[in-house]
């Protein structure tokens, strides 16, 4: 999935969390973020805080890859 907005990455995280069978509370605990922050993040309504985002992605075995767009 190509991610271009916070809404996109939030949707990706929500889908991966649901596929992993995790609740928001469980993922938040594992990633050491608040459940409230995770709710906002999944909805694309949070201030981007890269360390928190990376912690959530790590708990879902996801990696962030940045590539230069061709064109």
N, C-alpha and C positions, 0 to 999 in steps of 0.2 A: 504494500500500500504506500502510495506517495503521500507524504504529509506536508501540507502547506500552511496550515493554520493550527491554533491551539484546539479548536473544535475537532479537527481531524485527529490529532494525537490523543485527545480525550476519548474519542470514540474508539480508537484503536485499543487504548488501555481498558476501557469498559468491556469491549469484546473479549480481550485476552483474559481479563479477570473472570468473566462469566464462563469462558471455556475451561478455565482452571478450577471452576467450582468454588471460587472464593467470594466471600461477602466483602463489602466495602470495609467493614470493621476489621476483618482479618487481614486484608491487604494493607490497610493503613497501619495496623500494629506491626506487621512484618517489615514494612518500609520505614517505620518510625516517623510517620506523618499523622496529622489528625484526620479523623474520618471526615470532618467538615471540609478540610482542605481537599481531600480526595474527591468528595462529592462535587465541589466547584471545578476541580481539574477535569473530571470526566465530562462535565458539561461545557468545558472550554471557557469558564468564567473566572479564572484565577490569574493572578500576576505570575508570569513565568518565573519559576525559581528552579534553575537547572539542577542543583544538588537534590532537591526533592523529586523532580521528574526522573532523574537517573536512578534514584533509590527505588521508585515505584517500578520502572522498567526492569531493573535488575531482579526484583522479586517475581517478575513474570517471565524471566529468561528472554527478555527482549533487549536489543541493542539499538543505539541511535547511530545511524550512519549519515554523514553529510557528504554529498557529492556535488560537483559543479554541474549545473544544468547545461546540456549541449544546446547549441543554437546561437 
